[in-house]
Amino acid sequence: MENMNSKRILIGNGCLVTRDKDNPYIENGAVLIEDGYIKEVGQDSVLKNKYKDIEYIDAAGKVIMPGYINAHNHIYSAFARGLNIFGNHPTDFLEILEGTWWKIDRHLDLNQTYCSAIGTYMECIRNGVTTVVDHHASYKEIKGSLFKIADAAAIIGIRTCLAYEISDRDGQDKMKEAVSETCDFIEFTEKNPNPMLKAMIGMHASFTLSDETIAYCKEHNYYGKGYHIHVAEGEYDNLDCLEKYGCSVVERLNKKGLLGPKTIAGHCIHISEKDMDILKETNTTVIHNPESNMANAVGCPDVLKMIDKEILVGLGTDGYTNDMLESVKVANILQKHNSRNPDRGFLEAAQMLFQNNASIVSEMFGEQIGILKAGAVADIIVVDYNPFTPMNEANVDGHIIFGMSGALTDTTIVNGRVLMKNRKLVINNTEELLENCRDASAELWRDLYER
């Protein structure tokens, strides 16, 4: 794919946080971008002298680092912001699904899906999020929905991996239509290789997937894609599995051949140590979504034990926010609170966001992502953060987690393209896009209220 921004750009004169263990921190560093990739990393003075007649972004008093990665998101939930569904007073997670999320996805048309993606991706760029792994559902209009989200991603310029949430909850015809959309989209991404766009097979959760549906999904996995599925997010998922199949959700998914190194298991809250061992043995990736888990009152996963067992645990938002620094802050304190151990949580939260998320999407996209080194993709942010305490290689994560927020992102670059500079989006028709989002969300709300 031809890069839309093939010119050279040098970003320098800032503190450089590379996430490269061989060269992790440069006090006054610079990064050279060329054709969507990082060409060189080094001292600002050296690179400025070496590359004189190219665009220079001065990051004085700021921090230059890799863009953030959201490993589990739901674009379809975007228009819930500010929405109050009358008479909806859930008392448990299943009532939340039935009264809010499934109600929304049953009313989303293609334009509303597209606008949900536009709004989400724009806000991601504003918050320094450069890669999003999304798990979508819009059961009113399934066909073409993943393509609409991909169109939105291309317009905004973000890197994304998409999956459709296959489920039995709206009947077999809708389930098969969701599988068809999944197959069409995967085939499109395979026949039109694009370093900015990937696909997975999305599945809702064990309790809305019959054995027959799981078999149907596997039969249609023509390209050997990984599965993106919610696992034991609420207690009901496991109780349903025990009653119907006599085993835990993790055991059932393993027996069905859904687990493995390409699969993402979202949440994994109500799982046993035996389940964890299965996840480890199968090299299945787990994604922690702390704010969503707290908001839904579903409990807290034992992320610390999973990480101790060397399970690859990444960090997502589950659609709750588009600010990954908000998510990592909560991950830190939630694990401390849950374990009642003030000495745990911080290192693990940082590992999930900065190290594990990078590993997950690098494998997914076949590129080096989440690192500033020669050969890596040029997904870079500049953060307006000039600390009043010393910052260095040893304590930089403490500054990021306790001192920064997504709103401090000054510049966002994805695939070598400047998408935001000086806090202003460099995207055509920004106001028109936002107005379209407001109109589409208002239309959805009217439809929900009328019913």
C-alpha positions as CSV (number, residue, x, y, z in Angstrom):
1,M,0.0,0.0,0.0
2,E,1.4,3.4,-1.0
3,N,2.0,5.6,2.0
4,M,-0.2,8.8,1.8
5,N,2.6,10.8,3.6
6,S,5.9,9.7,2.1
7,K,7.9,12.9,3.0
8,R,10.5,12.8,5.7
9,I,9.7,14.3,9.1
10,L,12.1,14.8,12.0
11,I,10.6,15.1,15.5
12,G,13.1,16.3,18.1
13,N,14.2,18.5,21.0
14,G,12.1,16.5,23.5
15,C,12.6,13.7,26.0
16,L,12.5,10.5,24.0
17,V,10.8,7.4,25.5
18,T,11.5,4.6,23.0
19,R,10.4,1.4,24.7
20,D,13.5,-0.1,23.1
21,K,15.5,-1.9,25.8
22,D,18.7,-1.2,24.0
23,N,18.1,2.5,23.9
24,P,15.2,3.3,26.2
25,Y,15.5,7.0,27.0
26,I,17.2,9.9,25.4
27,E,17.1,13.2,27.3
28,N,17.2,15.4,24.1
29,G,16.3,13.0,21.4
30,A,14.9,12.9,17.9
31,V,13.1,10.5,15.6
32,L,13.3,10.5,11.8
33,I,10.2,9.3,9.9
34,E,10.3,8.2,6.3
35,D,7.6,6.4,4.2
36,G,5.5,5.5,7.3
37,Y,8.4,4.0,9.2
38,I,11.0,5.1,11.7
39,K,14.3,5.5,9.8
40,E,16.6,6.6,12.7
41,V,16.5,7.4,16.4
42,G,19.2,9.4,18.2
43,Q,20.4,12.7,19.7
44,D,18.5,15.7,18.4
45,S,21.7,17.7,17.6
46,V,23.1,14.8,15.6
47,L,20.0,14.1,13.6
48,K,19.2,17.9,13.0
49,N,22.7,18.3,11.6
50,K,22.4,15.2,9.4
51,Y,18.9,15.9,8.0
52,K,18.7,19.7,7.5
53,D,16.2,20.3,4.7
54,I,13.2,18.4,6.0
55,E,10.1,19.2,8.1
56,Y,11.0,19.5,11.7
57,I,8.6,19.2,14.6
58,D,10.0,20.9,17.7
59,A,9.0,19.0,20.9
60,A,10.8,21.3,23.3
61,G,9.4,20.8,26.8
62,K,7.5,17.7,25.7
63,V,7.9,14.0,25.6
64,I,8.1,11.9,22.4
65,M,7.0,8.3,22.7
66,P,5.0,5.5,20.9
67,G,1.3,6.0,20.5
68,Y,-1.0,4.2,22.9
69,I,-2.8,0.9,21.9
70,N,-6.3,-0.1,22.9
71,A,-6.5,-3.9,22.8
72,H,-10.2,-4.3,23.3
73,N,-12.9,-1.8,22.4
74,H,-16.5,-1.5,21.3
75,I,-17.2,1.2,18.7
76,Y,-20.9,0.4,18.8
77,S,-21.1,1.7,22.3
78,A,-19.9,5.2,21.4
79,F,-23.4,6.8,21.1
80,A,-24.3,5.7,24.7
81,R,-22.5,8.8,26.0
82,G,-25.1,11.0,27.6
83,L,-27.9,8.5,26.8
84,N,-30.4,7.6,29.4
85,I,-32.7,4.7,28.4
86,F,-35.9,5.4,30.4
87,G,-36.9,2.7,32.8
88,N,-33.6,0.9,32.6
89,H,-32.4,0.2,36.1
90,P,-30.2,-2.9,35.9
91,T,-29.5,-5.0,38.9
92,D,-26.9,-7.3,37.3
93,F,-24.7,-7.7,34.3
94,L,-27.2,-9.6,32.2
95,E,-29.8,-6.8,32.7
96,I,-27.1,-4.3,31.6
97,L,-26.6,-6.2,28.4
98,E,-30.3,-6.6,27.7
99,G,-31.3,-3.1,28.8
100,T,-28.5,-1.1,27.2
101,W,-25.9,-2.7,24.9
102,W,-28.1,-5.2,23.1
103,K,-30.8,-2.6,22.8
104,I,-28.4,-0.2,21.2
105,D,-26.8,-2.7,18.8
106,R,-30.3,-3.8,17.6
107,H,-31.0,-0.2,16.5
108,L,-27.7,0.8,14.9
109,D,-28.0,1.3,11.1
110,L,-25.0,1.5,8.8
111,N,-24.7,5.3,9.0
112,Q,-24.8,5.3,12.8
113,T,-22.1,2.6,12.9
114,Y,-20.0,4.7,10.5
115,C,-20.4,7.8,12.6
116,S,-19.8,5.9,15.9
117,A,-16.5,4.9,14.3
118,I,-15.7,8.4,13.2
119,G,-16.3,9.8,16.6
120,T,-14.4,7.1,18.4
121,Y,-11.4,7.3,16.1
122,M,-11.2,11.1,16.2
123,E,-11.2,11.0,20.0
124,C,-8.6,8.3,20.0
125,I,-6.3,10.5,17.9
126,R,-6.9,13.4,20.4
127,N,-5.9,11.0,23.2
128,G,-2.8,9.7,21.5
129,V,-4.3,6.3,20.7
130,T,-2.9,5.1,17.4
131,T,-4.1,1.5,17.3
132,V,-7.5,0.1,18.2
133,V,-8.6,-3.6,18.3
134,D,-12.4,-3.4,18.0
135,H,-15.2,-5.9,18.6
136,H,-18.4,-4.7,16.9
137,A,-22.1,-5.4,16.9
138,S,-24.9,-3.8,15.0
139,Y,-27.7,-6.3,14.6
140,K,-30.1,-3.9,12.9
141,E,-27.8,-3.7,9.9
142,I,-25.0,-6.3,9.8
143,K,-24.0,-6.5,6.2
144,G,-21.4,-3.9,5.3
145,S,-20.9,-2.7,8.9
146,L,-17.2,-3.8,9.2
147,F,-16.6,-2.1,5.9
148,K,-18.1,1.1,7.2
149,I,-15.9,1.1,10.2
150,A,-12.9,0.4,8.0
151,D,-13.9,3.4,5.8
152,A,-14.0,5.6,9.0
153,A,-10.6,4.3,10.0
154,A,-9.2,5.2,6.6
155,I,-10.6,8.7,6.8
156,I,-9.3,9.4,10.2
157,G,-6.0,7.6,9.5
158,I,-5.9,5.2,12.5
159,R,-4.6,1.6,12.6
160,T,-7.3,-0.9,13.5
161,C,-8.2,-4.5,13.7
162,L,-11.9,-5.4,13.4
163,A,-14.2,-8.3,14.3
164,Y,-18.0,-8.7,14.3
165,E,-19.6,-10.1,17.5
166,I,-21.2,-13.3,16.3
167,S,-24.0,-14.5,18.7
168,D,-27.2,-16.5,18.8
169,R,-29.0,-13.9,20.8
170,D,-31.0,-12.6,17.8
171,G,-31.6,-15.9,16.1
172,Q,-29.9,-18.1,13.6
173,D,-30.5,-15.9,10.5
174,K,-28.8,-13.0,12.2
175,M,-26.0,-15.2,13.4
176,K,-25.4,-16.5,9.9
177,E,-25.5,-13.0,8.5
178,A,-22.8,-12.0,11.1
179,V,-20.6,-14.9,10.0
180,S,-21.2,-13.9,6.4
181,E,-20.1,-10.3,7.1
182,T,-17.1,-11.6,9.0
183,C,-16.1,-13.8,6.1
184,D,-16.5,-11.1,3.5
185,F,-14.4,-8.7,5.5
186,I,-11.7,-11.1,6.2
187,E,-11.5,-12.0,2.5
188,F,-11.3,-8.3,1.7
189,T,-8.4,-7.8,4.1
190,E,-6.6,-10.9,2.8
191,K,-7.0,-9.9,-0.9
192,N,-6.2,-6.2,-0.2
193,P,-3.2,-6.3,2.2
194,N,-3.0,-3.1,4.2
195,P,-0.7,-2.5,7.2
196,M,-3.4,-0.3,8.7
197,L,-6.2,-2.8,8.7
198,K,-6.6,-6.4,10.0
199,A,-9.5,-8.7,10.9
200,M,-10.4,-11.4,13.4
201,I,-13.4,-13.6,14.0
202,G,-15.5,-12.0,16.7
203,M,-17.7,-14.0,19.1
204,H,-19.8,-12.7,21.9
205,A,-19.5,-15.1,24.8
206,S,-20.1,-18.8,25.6
207,F,-23.6,-18.2,27.0
208,T,-24.9,-16.8,23.6
209,L,-23.0,-19.4,21.5
210,S,-24.4,-22.9,20.9
211,D,-22.1,-25.8,20.0
212,E,-23.6,-25.7,16.5
213,T,-22.8,-22.0,16.2
214,I,-19.2,-22.5,17.3
215,A,-18.9,-25.3,14.8
216,Y,-20.4,-23.0,12.1
217,C,-17.8,-20.3,12.9
218,K,-14.9,-22.7,12.8
219,E,-16.1,-24.2,9.4
220,H,-16.1,-20.6,8.0
221,N,-12.7,-19.7,9.3
222,Y,-11.1,-20.2,5.9
223,Y,-8.0,-18.1,6.6
224,G,-7.1,-19.5,10.0
225,K,-7.9,-16.3,11.9
226,G,-7.8,-15.9,15.7
227,Y,-11.0,-15.5,17.7
228,H,-11.9,-12.4,19.7
229,I,-14.3,-13.4,22.5
230,H,-15.5,-12.4,25.9
231,V,-14.7,-15.0,28.6
232,A,-16.3,-15.2,32.0
233,E,-17.0,-11.5,32.2
234,G,-20.0,-12.0,34.4
235,E,-20.7,-14.9,36.7
236,Y,-23.7,-15.9,34.5
237,D,-21.3,-17.0,31.7
238,N,-19.7,-19.6,33.9
239,L,-22.9,-20.7,35.6
240,D,-24.6,-21.2,32.2
241,C,-21.6,-23.2,30.9
242,L,-21.5,-25.4,34.0
243,E,-25.3,-26.1,33.7
244,K,-25.3,-26.8,30.0
245,Y,-21.9,-28.4,29.4
246,G,-20.6,-29.4,32.8
247,C,-17.4,-27.4,32.5
248,S,-16.0,-23.9,32.8
249,V,-16.1,-21.4,29.9
250,V,-12.3,-21.7,29.4
251,E,-12.6,-25.5,29.4
252,R,-15.4,-25.4,26.9
253,L,-13.6,-23.0,24.5
254,N,-10.5,-25.1,24.8
255,K,-12.4,-28.3,23.9
256,K,-13.9,-26.5,20.9
257,G,-10.5,-25.4,19.7
258,L,-11.0,-21.7,20.0
259,L,-8.1,-20.9,22.3
260,G,-4.6,-20.4,21.0
261,P,-1.9,-17.7,20.3
262,K,-4.1,-15.9,17.8
263,T,-7.1,-15.6,20.1
264,I,-8.0,-12.8,22.4
265,A,-10.0,-13.6,25.6
266,G,-11.6,-10.5,26.9
267,H,-12.0,-10.0,30.7
268,C,-11.4,-13.5,32.2
269,I,-12.8,-12.4,35.6
270,H,-14.6,-15.6,36.9
271,I,-11.9,-18.1,36.1
272,S,-10.1,-20.7,38.2
273,E,-6.4,-21.4,38.5
274,K,-7.0,-24.5,36.3
275,D,-8.5,-22.1,33.7
276,M,-5.5,-19.9,33.9
277,D,-3.2,-22.9,33.3
278,I,-5.2,-23.7,30.2
279,L,-4.9,-20.1,29.0
280,K,-1.1,-20.3,29.6
281,E,-0.8,-23.8,27.9
282,T,-2.6,-22.5,24.8
283,N,-0.8,-19.2,24.7
284,T,-4.1,-17.4,24.6
285,T,-4.0,-13.6,25.1
286,V,-6.2,-12.0,27.9
287,I,-7.3,-8.4,27.9
288,H,-8.1,-6.6,31.1
289,N,-10.7,-3.8,31.0
290,P,-10.7,-2.3,34.5
291,E,-13.1,0.6,34.3
292,S,-15.7,-1.4,32.4
293,N,-15.5,-4.2,35.0
294,M,-16.0,-1.8,37.8
295,A,-18.8,0.0,36.1
296,N,-20.7,-3.2,35.4
297,A,-20.0,-4.5,38.9
298,V,-18.9,-7.8,37.5
299,G,-15.8,-8.2,39.7
300,C,-12.0,-7.9,39.3
301,P,-9.9,-10.5,37.4
302,D,-6.8,-11.8,39.2
303,V,-4.5,-10.1,36.7
304,L,-1.6,-10.4,39.1
305,K,-1.8,-14.2,39.2
306,M,-2.2,-14.4,35.4
307,I,0.9,-12.3,34.9
308,D,2.8,-14.3,37.5
309,K,1.9,-17.4,35.4
310,E,3.3,-15.5,32.4
311,I,0.0,-15.3,30.6
312,L,0.1,-12.5,28.1
313,V,-2.3,-9.9,29.5
314,G,-3.0,-6.7,27.6
315,L,-5.1,-3.6,28.4
316,G,-8.3,-2.4,26.9
317,T,-11.2,-0.2,27.6
318,D,-14.3,-2.2,26.5
319,G,-15.6,1.0,25.1
320,Y,-15.7,2.8,28.4
321,T,-13.1,5.4,27.4
322,N,-10.8,6.3,24.6
323,D,-8.0,7.4,26.9
324,M,-5.6,4.6,27.6
325,L,-3.9,6.5,30.3
326,E,-7.2,6.6,32.2
327,S,-7.4,2.9,31.8
328,V,-3.9,2.2,33.0
329,K,-4.3,4.5,36.1
330,V,-7.4,2.5,37.1
331,A,-5.7,-0.8,36.4
332,N,-2.9,0.1,38.8
333,I,-5.2,1.1,41.7
334,L,-7.8,-1.6,41.1
335,Q,-5.2,-4.4,41.4
336,K,-3.8,-2.8,44.5
337,H,-7.3,-2.6,46.0
338,N,-8.3,-6.1,45.0
339,S,-5.1,-7.8,46.2
340,R,-4.9,-5.5,49.3
341,N,-1.2,-5.2,48.4
342,P,0.1,-1.7,47.8
343,D,3.3,-3.1,46.3
344,R,1.5,-4.7,43.4
345,G,-0.3,-3.3,40.4
346,F,1.9,-0.5,39.2
347,L,4.5,-2.6,37.3
348,E,1.9,-4.9,36.0
349,A,-0.3,-2.0,34.7
350,A,2.7,-0.5,32.9
351,Q,3.6,-3.8,31.5
352,M,0.1,-4.4,30.1
353,L,-0.1,-1.1,28.3
354,F,3.4,-0.4,27.2
355,Q,4.9,-3.9,26.6
356,N,2.1,-6.4,26.2
357,N,-0.2,-4.4,24.1
358,A,2.7,-3.7,21.7
359,S,3.5,-7.4,21.5
360,I,-0.2,-8.3,20.8
361,V,-0.7,-5.9,17.9
362,S,2.8,-6.3,16.5
363,E,2.0,-10.0,16.1
364,M,-1.5,-9.2,14.8
365,F,-0.3,-6.7,12.1
366,G,3.1,-8.2,11.3
367,E,4.8,-5.0,12.1
368,Q,6.9,-3.5,14.9
369,I,4.4,-1.4,16.8
370,G,4.7,0.4,20.1
371,I,8.4,1.0,19.9
372,L,10.6,3.8,18.6
373,K,13.5,2.2,16.7
374,A,14.6,1.9,13.1
375,G,12.2,-0.3,11.1
376,A,9.2,0.2,13.4
377,V,6.0,1.8,12.1
378,A,5.9,5.5,12.7
379,D,3.1,5.6,15.2
380,I,4.3,8.4,17.4
381,I,2.9,10.9,19.9
382,V,4.2,14.1,21.5
383,V,2.9,14.8,25.0
384,D,2.9,18.3,26.5
385,Y,4.5,17.3,29.7
386,N,7.3,19.2,31.4
387,P,7.6,17.7,34.9
388,F,8.5,19.6,38.1
389,T,10.3,16.5,39.4
390,P,13.2,14.6,37.8
391,M,12.3,12.3,35.0
392,N,14.6,9.6,33.7
393,E,14.8,6.0,32.3
394,A,14.1,4.5,35.8
395,N,11.0,6.5,36.7
396,V,9.4,7.5,33.4
397,D,6.4,5.1,33.8
398,G,5.6,6.8,37.1
399,H,5.5,10.1,35.3
400,I,3.3,8.7,32.6
401,I,0.8,7.0,34.9
402,F,0.7,9.7,37.6
403,G,1.4,12.8,35.6
404,M,0.0,12.5,32.1
405,S,-3.4,12.1,30.6
406,G,-4.6,11.6,27.0
407,A,-5.7,15.2,26.9
408,L,-2.0,16.3,27.2
409,T,-1.3,14.8,23.7
410,D,0.0,17.6,21.5
411,T,0.8,15.7,18.3
412,T,-0.3,12.3,17.0
413,I,1.3,10.6,14.0
414,V,0.1,7.3,12.6
415,N,1.9,5.5,9.8
416,G,4.0,8.6,9.3
417,R,1.0,10.9,8.8
418,V,0.5,13.8,11.1
419,L,-3.1,13.5,12.3
420,M,-3.0,16.1,15.1
421,K,-0.6,18.9,15.7
422,N,-0.7,21.5,18.5
423,R,-3.9,19.8,19.7
424,K,-5.6,20.5,16.4
425,L,-6.8,17.6,14.2
426,V,-5.2,17.6,10.7
427,I,-8.2,15.9,9.2
428,N,-10.4,17.3,6.5
429,N,-13.9,18.5,7.4
430,T,-13.5,17.9,11.1
431,E,-16.5,20.0,12.1
432,E,-18.7,18.4,9.5
433,L,-17.7,15.0,10.7
434,L,-18.6,15.9,14.2
435,E,-21.9,17.4,13.2
436,N,-22.8,14.2,11.3
437,C,-22.0,12.2,14.5
438,R,-24.3,14.4,16.5
439,D,-27.1,14.0,14.0
440,A,-26.6,10.2,13.8
441,S,-26.6,9.8,17.6
442,A,-29.7,12.0,18.0
443,E,-31.5,9.8,15.5
444,L,-30.5,6.7,17.4
445,W,-31.6,8.2,20.6
446,R,-35.0,9.1,19.2
447,D,-35.4,5.6,17.9
448,L,-34.6,4.1,21.3
449,Y,-36.9,6.5,23.1
450,E,-39.8,5.8,20.8
451,R,-39.6,2.1,21.5
